[in-house]
Amino acid sequence: MNDLALHNYFRSSTSVRVRAALNLKGLGYDYVPLSLLKGEQASADHLALNPSGLVPTLVTPQGPLPQSLAILEWLDEVHPEPPLLPSDPWARARVRSLAHIVALDTHPVNNLRILKHLETEFGVDAAGKAAWFRRWAQAGMHALETRLASEPETGEFCHGDVVGLADLCLYAQVLNNARFEVDMSPYPTIRRIHANSMAIPALAAAAPANQPDAE
């Protein structure tokens, strides 16, 4: 048994971010699967850990910690090697702002509970939900591509040549985009960074297909 337990869902892009960070830092953890399709995230046991009824939740020796970005920053402070954020304040702010394009602008309007609400409350069919997903994914990818392609700090990864916090968000989002057939051809910089991320074993191991609850 490990000191850390990750309550997560194999397909959840927020869970992918955290799995990738744990792998990068070489941290062992207990994998606790929750099926979002079966509503297990709304169980009384999980709500006691995370009242939002979302994933992931990282259970630590100090208690449960929800919210993927908060988990990533806590991991970086407690286990600083390899770092997910650069040391320079401006560089740290840039990395966070890139990550937020995915984590705050793109993902929240496309997560499962939003798609299910579109279906149950407004009668949107599968094709309509996919179109909704693509609309907002493309908006986020356009903003991210514009910045990554034009800002001099971009290197092999979002910031320089070392994988970091923004790359974890990008990596997970691109994997999720593929499920909804988002056309990624307009985003060559994102595709290049994603390919570089896929070549890192710690990130590849975090992909949905490689999880014990994968279906």
HUTABEL-V300622 format. One record per residue. RES is the residue in three letters. OMEGA is omega as a letter, one per 20 degrees, with the letter a starting at -180 (999 if undefined). Layout:
((RES;OMEGA) (RES;OMEGA))
This chain:
((MET;a) (ASN;r) (ASP;a) (LEU;r) (ALA;a) (LEU;r) (HIS;a) (ASN;r) (TYR;a) (PHE;a) (ARG;a) (SER;a) (SER;r) (THR;r) (SER;r) (VAL;a) (ARG;a) (VAL;r) (ARG;a) (ALA;r) (ALA;r) (LEU;r) (ASN;r) (LEU;a) (LYS;r) (GLY;a) (LEU;r) (GLY;r) (TYR;r) (ASP;a) (TYR;a) (VAL;a) (PRO;r) (LEU;r) (SER;r) (LEU;a) (LEU;r) (LYS;r) (GLY;a) (GLU;r) (GLN;r) (ALA;r) (SER;a) (ALA;a) (ASP;a) (HIS;r) (LEU;r) (ALA;r) (LEU;a) (ASN;a) (PRO;r) (SER;a) (GLY;a) (LEU;r) (VAL;j) (PRO;r) (THR;r) (LEU;r) (VAL;a) (THR;r) (PRO;r) (GLN;a) (GLY;a) (PRO;r) (LEU;r) (PRO;r) (GLN;a) (SER;a) (LEU;r) (ALA;r) (ILE;a) (LEU;a) (GLU;r) (TRP;r) (LEU;a) (ASP;r) (GLU;a) (VAL;r) (HIS;a) (PRO;a) (GLU;i) (PRO;a) (PRO;r) (LEU;a) (LEU;r) (PRO;a) (SER;a) (ASP;a) (PRO;a) (TRP;r) (ALA;r) (ARG;r) (ALA;r) (ARG;a) (VAL;r) (ARG;a) (SER;r) (LEU;r) (ALA;a) (HIS;r) (ILE;r) (VAL;a) (ALA;a) (LEU;a) (ASP;a) (THR;a) (HIS;a) (PRO;a) (VAL;a) (ASN;a) (ASN;a) (LEU;a) (ARG;r) (ILE;r) (LEU;r) (LYS;r) (HIS;r) (LEU;a) (GLU;a) (THR;a) (GLU;a) (PHE;r) (GLY;r) (VAL;a) (ASP;a) (ALA;r) (ALA;r) (GLY;r) (LYS;r) (ALA;r) (ALA;r) (TRP;a) (PHE;a) (ARG;a) (ARG;a) (TRP;r) (ALA;a) (GLN;r) (ALA;r) (GLY;a) (MET;r) (HIS;a) (ALA;a) (LEU;r) (GLU;a) (THR;a) (ARG;a) (LEU;a) (ALA;a) (SER;a) (GLU;a) (PRO;a) (GLU;r) (THR;r) (GLY;r) (GLU;r) (PHE;a) (CYS;r) (HIS;a) (GLY;a) (ASP;r) (VAL;a) (VAL;a) (GLY;a) (LEU;a) (ALA;r) (ASP;r) (LEU;r) (CYS;r) (LEU;a) (TYR;a) (ALA;a) (GLN;a) (VAL;r) (LEU;r) (ASN;r) (ASN;a) (ALA;r) (ARG;a) (PHE;r) (GLU;r) (VAL;r) (ASP;a) (MET;a) (SER;r) (PRO;a) (TYR;a) (PRO;a) (THR;r) (ILE;a) (ARG;r) (ARG;r) (ILE;r) (HIS;r) (ALA;r) (ASN;r) (SER;r) (MET;a) (ALA;r) (ILE;a) (PRO;a) (ALA;r) (LEU;r) (ALA;a) (ALA;a) (ALA;a) (ALA;a) (PRO;a) (ALA;a) (ASN;a) (GLN;a) (PRO;r) (ASP;a) (ALA;a) (GLU;999))
